[in-house]
């Protein structure tokens, strides 16, 4: 974003002042008006990207905050009601970022006010479990409050539809259009009164959902259960949501030499040991490598804060070889093709080439 004041910055600023701001927020905006107008906080509105919105958390029309979370949720609620009617279930989850608990609670409150049934995970929850829960409980949509692998100052609003997949066009454009019709002055004055959010319906049984997810995964024919796996694995959730869940899952799969890196094992939105929690960047493996070399651990794994992105490194000849996303994808595809009895569908040319080279049948879908 340009540091220069945009033509509409003042207009967006004045519009934002109509939100039910706290006294502290209003004072801050008024005392630091010129800084806000120059730093991009009021450079237009939020725009949808991959599956939703990711932005810096701050006051501003172009930033993520309580008021824009409420507007985004109202926009999604309108789309759900237009497509499915009222009283629909919408499941919510959040990652370990500092504002994620508040933002997910705000979303649940708004959904309830719009006549929908929010079902809220209370602990930091991996995104794949949210996707599973949407399908398992026949919800019409799902929300994950996460900025994925972005720096600590960011958060996000990811939307999943009734098929458990991230929204795509034209649905994302429909929700974005709804968002632009919702004014700040229309927002509830109760948004900053957290005590009003205690009566949100939270009838989801979290442990039961986690176990259902694991049980379903272990029934897949490409996962071998009932045998001890001797490979040593060290894993880091990079201070995100995956630690407790990966440990439970790998133990159930028979990996008795699986361990979680202690320094990065607990959810912490400050990400104190890493600047950018992106497992696709080799620098995020520095602590993993340091610990892994002490024990010659065979495989290092890391996931991003909402645990839907994986990176890995393999121990070879006294050092670790970091694998690219394409390399990981090719290995996964090879394993699936060799071990799954199901017909596999693929729409990626490098996967097709892999299939041809190894004389596998494949079914293009894109």
Secondary structure, 3 states (H helix, E strand, C coil): CCCCCCCCHHHHHHHHCCCCCCHHHHHHHHHCHHHHHHCCCCCCCCCCECCEEEEEECCCCCCECHHHHHHHHHHHHHHHHHHHCCCCEEEEEECCCCCHHHHHHHHHHHHHHCCCEEEECCCCCCHHHHHHHHHHCCCCEEEEECCCCCCCCEEEEEEEECCCCECCCCHHHHHHHHHHHCCHHHCCHHHHCHHHHCCCCCCCCHHHHHHHHHHHHHCCCCCCCCCCECCCEEEECCCCCCHHHHHHHHHHCCECCEEECHHHCCCCCCCCCCCCCCCCCHHHHHHHHHHHHHHCCCEEEEECCCCCCEEEEEEECCEEEECCHHHHHHHHHHHHHHHCCCCCEECCHHHHHHHHHCCCCCEECC
